[in-house]
Amino acid sequence: MSEFGDFLEDQFREFGAVSVRRLFGGHGVFYAGVMIGLVAREQLYLTTEAETVGRFTELDLPQFGYGKGDKRVSMSYYLAPEETLDDPSEMREWAELAYQAALRSKR
């Protein structure tokens, strides 16, 4: 994970300093003490809520979920658009959406 974590920290550089930390069998992406994303199976998912989820679903990006017994548990994280991993300017835009979503979700 350290290589991918280092790569992600670099991709977020235009947005701000993030940290990637181990969390529940995956990794969380944190900015200013707020979790704005998670990494599972070396894929980045960004946090969403009612105001931002449409941006992800319009692009047909999959929602993060996991199996729990015979059920599927979905969470409010969606796969980051591929271009965010190629362009720090794109990452800045999507990271800001995720950060604002995370702040609204905390209220």
TIBA-663507 format. One line per field, with one value per residue: residue in three letters; x, y, z of N, C-alpha, C, O in turn; residue number from 1; chain. Coordinates in Angstrom, 2 decimals. Layout:
type ALA;...
nu X;...
nv Y;...
nw Z;...
cau X;...
cav Y;...
caw Z;...
cu X;...
cv Y;...
cw Z;...
ou X;...
ov Y;...
ow Z;...
seq NUM;...
mol A;...
***
This chain:
type MET;SER;GLU;PHE;GLY;ASP;PHE;LEU;GLU;ASP;GLN;PHE;ARG;GLU;PHE;GLY;ALA;VAL;SER;VAL;ARG;ARG;LEU;PHE;GLY;GLY;HIS;GLY;VAL;PHE;TYR;ALA;GLY;VAL;MET;ILE;GLY;LEU;VAL;ALA;ARG;GLU;GLN;LEU;TYR;LEU;THR;THR;GLU;ALA;GLU;THR;VAL;GLY;ARG;PHE;THR;GLU;LEU;ASP;LEU;PRO;GLN;PHE;GLY;TYR;GLY;LYS;GLY;ASP;LYS;ARG;VAL;SER;MET;SER;TYR;TYR;LEU;ALA;PRO;GLU;GLU;THR;LEU;ASP;ASP;PRO;SER;GLU;MET;ARG;GLU;TRP;ALA;GLU;LEU;ALA;TYR;GLN;ALA;ALA;LEU;ARG;SER;LYS;ARG
nu 0.82;2.07;3.34;1.12;-0.28;1.59;1.57;-1.12;-1.12;0.53;-1.05;-3.12;-1.98;-2.52;-4.93;-4.49;-2.62;-2.89;-3.40;-2.81;-4.11;-4.07;-7.08;-9.69;-9.12;-8.66;-7.72;-7.89;-8.43;-7.43;-8.14;-7.39;-8.15;-10.50;-12.20;-12.09;-12.05;-11.60;-9.47;-9.55;-8.56;-6.61;-7.96;-9.40;-11.94;-14.30;-15.91;-19.44;-22.61;-26.06;-26.05;-23.88;-23.71;-24.91;-23.09;-21.31;-22.92;-23.89;-21.71;-21.67;-20.20;-19.07;-20.50;-19.00;-18.94;-19.38;-19.32;-21.31;-21.80;-24.53;-25.35;-25.13;-23.41;-23.66;-21.83;-21.34;-19.47;-17.94;-16.38;-13.55;-13.35;-11.53;-9.81;-8.94;-6.80;-4.88;-4.54;-3.74;-5.20;-7.80;-8.18;-8.15;-10.62;-12.52;-11.77;-12.40;-15.20;-15.64;-14.65;-16.36;-18.75;-18.22;-18.00;-20.64;-21.99;-21.16;-22.65
nv -1.20;1.20;2.36;2.98;4.61;6.71;7.64;8.51;10.57;12.36;12.91;14.34;16.76;19.38;19.91;19.70;18.75;15.41;12.47;9.00;6.34;3.21;1.41;-0.44;-2.88;-1.75;1.36;4.71;7.97;11.02;14.45;17.39;16.21;14.94;12.25;11.69;9.86;6.42;3.59;0.63;-2.52;-1.35;0.75;3.94;5.43;7.99;10.05;10.64;12.36;13.37;15.75;15.44;12.90;12.48;13.41;11.32;9.11;9.93;9.46;6.80;5.49;2.98;2.13;1.80;-1.23;-4.04;-7.53;-9.00;-11.64;-13.13;-10.84;-7.70;-4.82;-1.46;1.55;5.11;5.84;6.34;5.13;6.90;9.11;8.04;9.92;11.47;10.19;10.67;13.36;15.97;18.37;17.66;15.89;17.70;19.07;16.96;16.04;18.24;18.18;15.78;16.44;18.54;17.11;15.28;17.01;18.04;15.67;15.17;16.87
nw 0.00;0.52;-1.76;-3.45;-1.69;-1.36;-3.99;-4.17;-2.23;-3.56;-5.82;-4.67;-4.13;-5.17;-4.01;-1.25;1.70;2.34;4.33;4.26;5.88;7.61;8.00;9.20;7.66;5.23;3.84;4.96;3.61;4.64;5.29;6.88;9.29;8.61;7.16;3.81;1.86;0.85;0.49;-1.17;-2.22;-3.81;-5.07;-5.30;-3.47;-3.08;-0.62;-0.44;-0.43;-0.25;-1.83;-3.56;-4.67;-7.15;-9.08;-9.24;-9.88;-12.36;-13.95;-13.90;-11.92;-9.69;-6.50;-3.30;-1.54;0.65;1.49;3.99;5.71;4.22;3.03;1.28;2.01;1.45;1.16;1.63;-0.35;-3.46;-6.43;-7.46;-10.24;-13.12;-14.31;-12.18;-11.12;-12.92;-13.20;-11.21;-11.00;-11.65;-9.54;-7.44;-7.77;-7.39;-4.88;-3.31;-3.55;-2.17;0.36;1.17;1.18;3.22;5.40;5.50;6.07;8.67;10.18
cau 0.00;2.83;3.53;-0.14;-0.54;2.46;1.04;-2.33;-0.74;1.04;-2.16;-3.93;-1.14;-3.16;-6.03;-3.90;-1.92;-3.73;-2.69;-3.46;-3.86;-4.74;-8.40;-10.65;-8.78;-8.35;-7.04;-8.67;-7.75;-7.85;-7.73;-7.76;-8.79;-11.78;-12.04;-12.72;-12.00;-11.05;-8.78;-9.78;-8.07;-5.87;-8.87;-9.78;-13.35;-14.49;-17.16;-20.55;-23.86;-27.17;-25.74;-22.78;-23.76;-25.30;-21.90;-20.72;-23.85;-23.95;-20.58;-21.83;-19.12;-19.64;-20.53;-18.24;-19.71;-18.69;-20.20;-21.41;-22.63;-25.17;-25.86;-24.21;-23.49;-23.18;-21.43;-21.48;-18.24;-18.01;-15.10;-13.11;-13.18;-10.19;-8.95;-8.37;-5.53;-3.95;-4.46;-3.96;-6.25;-9.07;-8.26;-8.52;-12.07;-13.27;-11.44;-13.20;-16.56;-15.64;-14.45;-17.60;-19.72;-17.87;-18.37;-22.11;-22.39;-20.85;-23.64
cav 0.00;2.43;2.98;3.58;5.70;7.83;8.14;9.28;11.82;13.25;13.32;15.30;17.91;20.67;20.08;19.92;17.61;14.34;11.31;7.72;5.54;1.92;1.54;-1.53;-3.77;-0.94;2.59;5.93;9.17;12.08;15.83;18.24;15.37;14.45;11.19;12.07;8.75;5.16;2.79;-0.81;-3.23;-0.35;1.64;5.08;5.78;9.28;10.14;11.35;12.49;13.69;16.83;15.12;11.54;12.54;13.57;9.99;8.22;10.37;8.84;5.35;5.00;2.04;2.43;0.86;-2.09;-5.25;-8.61;-9.29;-12.84;-13.27;-9.53;-6.70;-3.54;-0.36;2.72;6.37;6.09;5.94;5.08;8.19;9.07;7.65;11.08;12.03;9.52;11.13;14.83;16.57;19.41;16.92;15.39;18.84;19.30;15.86;16.02;19.31;17.63;14.78;17.12;19.23;16.05;14.74;18.03;18.05;14.41;15.23;17.71
caw 0.00;0.64;-3.08;-3.89;-0.75;-1.75;-5.26;-3.88;-1.55;-4.60;-6.67;-3.92;-3.76;-5.49;-3.06;0.06;2.28;2.87;4.86;3.98;7.08;7.71;8.63;8.99;6.56;4.05;4.22;4.87;3.12;5.56;5.06;8.01;10.28;8.10;6.18;2.54;0.91;1.32;-0.51;-1.04;-3.39;-4.59;-5.77;-4.48;-3.39;-2.41;0.14;-1.07;0.30;-1.16;-2.78;-4.47;-5.22;-8.55;-9.92;-9.38;-10.59;-13.76;-14.64;-13.72;-11.06;-8.71;-5.06;-2.49;-0.66;1.06;1.91;5.42;5.69;2.91;2.63;0.73;2.71;0.63;1.94;0.89;-1.08;-4.86;-7.10;-8.01;-11.70;-13.53;-14.60;-10.95;-10.89;-13.95;-13.26;-9.89;-11.06;-11.55;-8.17;-6.57;-7.89;-6.79;-3.45;-2.69;-3.43;-1.10;1.64;1.51;1.50;4.55;6.39;5.63;6.71;10.10;10.88
cu 0.86;3.07;2.27;-0.51;0.31;1.97;-0.19;-2.00;-0.21;-0.10;-3.04;-3.20;-1.77;-4.34;-5.48;-3.26;-2.92;-2.82;-3.51;-3.08;-4.67;-6.03;-9.26;-10.34;-8.52;-7.54;-8.00;-7.81;-8.31;-7.29;-8.26;-8.55;-10.11;-11.51;-12.82;-12.70;-11.51;-10.42;-9.04;-9.34;-7.40;-6.76;-9.31;-11.28;-13.45;-15.85;-18.18;-21.65;-24.88;-26.82;-24.70;-22.89;-24.12;-24.13;-21.26;-21.63;-24.01;-22.85;-20.60;-20.68;-19.71;-19.51;-19.72;-19.20;-18.88;-19.72;-20.15;-22.37;-23.22;-25.73;-24.74;-24.46;-22.88;-22.88;-21.50;-20.17;-18.41;-16.61;-14.77;-12.99;-11.72;-9.25;-8.36;-7.01;-4.47;-3.67;-4.76;-5.01;-7.63;-9.26;-8.69;-10.02;-12.86;-13.00;-12.23;-14.65;-16.64;-15.50;-15.73;-18.70;-19.48;-18.23;-19.88;-22.60;-22.16;-21.89;-24.82
cv 1.25;3.11;3.66;4.75;6.93;8.47;9.00;10.61;12.83;13.76;14.37;16.62;19.25;20.96;20.44;18.64;16.62;13.28;10.07;6.80;4.25;2.07;0.34;-2.42;-3.05;0.26;3.76;7.05;10.33;13.43;16.66;17.46;14.76;13.37;11.55;10.94;7.49;4.44;1.33;-1.47;-2.28;0.46;2.72;5.33;7.09;9.33;10.99;11.55;13.01;14.74;16.45;13.77;11.53;12.69;12.21;9.07;8.62;9.73;7.31;4.73;4.10;2.52;1.37;0.05;-3.31;-6.28;-8.80;-10.46;-13.01;-11.94;-8.67;-5.38;-2.47;0.83;3.96;6.79;5.55;6.00;6.45;8.07;8.80;8.84;11.71;11.40;9.93;12.62;15.43;17.68;18.78;16.40;16.50;19.07;18.21;15.73;17.08;18.86;16.65;15.44;17.83;18.23;15.51;15.74;18.08;16.80;14.41;16.02;16.91
cw 0.00;-0.70;-3.55;-2.98;-1.07;-3.04;-5.02;-3.20;-2.56;-5.48;-5.99;-3.67;-4.08;-4.56;-1.68;0.57;2.86;3.48;4.56;5.13;7.05;8.50;8.25;7.78;5.25;4.51;4.06;4.34;3.95;5.14;6.23;9.06;9.86;7.05;4.92;1.52;1.58;0.15;-0.19;-2.34;-4.38;-5.54;-4.80;-4.61;-2.62;-1.74;-0.61;-0.05;-0.71;-2.21;-3.83;-5.17;-6.71;-9.50;-10.21;-10.18;-12.05;-14.60;-14.52;-12.92;-9.98;-7.27;-4.33;-1.61;-0.31;1.49;3.41;5.55;4.30;2.40;2.06;1.44;1.81;1.52;1.04;0.22;-2.49;-5.46;-7.68;-9.53;-12.07;-13.76;-13.34;-10.65;-11.90;-13.88;-11.88;-9.88;-10.98;-10.13;-7.23;-6.59;-7.17;-5.29;-2.71;-2.53;-2.27;0.27;2.08;1.89;2.90;5.64;6.59;6.33;8.20;10.88;11.34
ou 0.40;3.02;2.31;-1.00;-0.19;1.97;-0.32;-2.56;-0.48;-0.11;-3.65;-3.77;-1.58;-4.70;-5.96;-3.36;-3.70;-1.63;-4.74;-1.90;-5.78;-6.08;-9.53;-11.22;-8.19;-6.76;-8.81;-6.60;-9.52;-6.14;-9.46;-9.50;-10.78;-10.69;-14.04;-13.29;-11.07;-10.78;-8.78;-9.70;-7.58;-6.36;-9.56;-11.81;-12.77;-16.82;-17.83;-21.63;-24.58;-27.25;-24.64;-22.21;-23.67;-24.16;-20.74;-21.17;-24.26;-23.02;-19.68;-20.24;-20.75;-18.56;-19.74;-20.14;-17.83;-20.86;-19.08;-23.59;-22.48;-26.50;-23.56;-25.59;-21.70;-23.58;-21.69;-19.81;-18.94;-15.78;-15.61;-12.57;-10.80;-8.06;-7.37;-6.17;-3.30;-2.68;-5.91;-5.65;-8.52;-10.35;-9.49;-10.64;-13.78;-13.88;-12.68;-15.27;-17.59;-16.17;-16.13;-19.48;-20.42;-18.72;-20.35;-23.55;-22.88;-22.00;-25.74
ov 2.29;4.33;4.81;5.77;8.05;9.69;10.09;11.65;14.02;14.94;15.20;17.53;20.20;22.12;21.37;17.59;16.95;13.20;10.10;6.50;4.21;2.76;0.14;-2.68;-3.70;0.16;3.79;7.10;10.59;13.55;16.62;17.98;14.13;13.57;11.69;11.06;7.50;4.64;0.87;-1.02;-2.37;0.80;2.45;5.43;7.27;8.74;11.94;10.99;13.08;14.63;17.08;13.54;10.64;12.17;11.98;8.34;7.76;9.48;6.63;3.62;4.44;3.21;0.19;0.59;-3.57;-5.94;-8.77;-10.29;-13.03;-11.92;-8.90;-4.89;-2.57;1.09;3.84;7.97;4.46;6.81;7.09;7.03;9.28;8.77;12.44;12.02;9.57;13.09;15.40;17.91;19.31;16.46;16.28;19.25;18.52;15.35;16.85;19.12;16.69;15.04;17.73;18.47;15.31;15.35;18.16;16.87;13.74;15.86;17.46
ow -0.48;-0.78;-4.01;-3.45;-1.06;-3.17;-5.58;-3.57;-2.44;-5.85;-6.67;-3.05;-3.31;-4.35;-1.04;-0.05;3.75;3.17;4.60;5.34;6.54;9.52;7.07;6.97;4.25;5.45;3.14;4.59;3.94;4.70;6.53;9.65;10.68;6.15;4.95;0.45;2.73;-1.01;0.92;-3.42;-5.59;-6.65;-3.63;-5.72;-1.61;-2.22;-1.31;1.05;-1.90;-3.36;-4.89;-6.17;-7.44;-10.61;-11.30;-11.06;-12.90;-15.79;-14.96;-13.21;-9.40;-6.89;-4.69;-1.03;-0.90;1.82;4.02;5.51;3.31;1.43;2.32;1.48;1.45;2.50;-0.17;0.24;-2.70;-5.07;-8.32;-10.03;-11.40;-13.45;-13.44;-9.99;-11.77;-14.43;-11.43;-8.85;-10.32;-9.57;-6.32;-5.53;-6.41;-4.53;-1.58;-1.50;-1.48;1.23;3.24;2.81;3.67;6.70;7.72;7.12;8.94;12.10;11.94
seq 1;2;3;4;5;6;7;8;9;10;11;12;13;14;15;16;17;18;19;20;21;22;23;24;25;26;27;28;29;30;31;32;33;34;35;36;37;38;39;40;41;42;43;44;45;46;47;48;49;50;51;52;53;54;55;56;57;58;59;60;61;62;63;64;65;66;67;68;69;70;71;72;73;74;75;76;77;78;79;80;81;82;83;84;85;86;87;88;89;90;91;92;93;94;95;96;97;98;99;100;101;102;103;104;105;106;107
mol A;A;A;A;A;A;A;A;A;A;A;A;A;A;A;A;A;A;A;A;A;A;A;A;A;A;A;A;A;A;A;A;A;A;A;A;A;A;A;A;A;A;A;A;A;A;A;A;A;A;A;A;A;A;A;A;A;A;A;A;A;A;A;A;A;A;A;A;A;A;A;A;A;A;A;A;A;A;A;A;A;A;A;A;A;A;A;A;A;A;A;A;A;A;A;A;A;A;A;A;A;A;A;A;A;A;A
***
